[in-house]
Amino acid sequence: MRLPPANLKCPSIQVSEVVLKKVIEWCDHHKGDPVTTADDDADSRKKTTDIDEWDQKFMQVDQEMLFEIILV
């Protein structure tokens, strides 16, 4: 795994505590997932319906919350 350069800048955004907690929850749940490869990306259209139960429940939020999660 390659690390980004030390001088890489990450844009700062305003995010509420609730949204940040949801993003951290998602990251924590998926931290052990295998890294996708270019071949996996090519098949991504086929896999759009293969959403596991945890992710389905995680995304059961109002539209505004979902939009904020996507932005983060």
Secondary structure, DSSP 8 states (H G I E B T S, - for coil): -----TT---------HHHHHHHHHHHHHHTTS----HHHHHTTTTTTT---HHHHHHT-S-HHHHHHHHH-
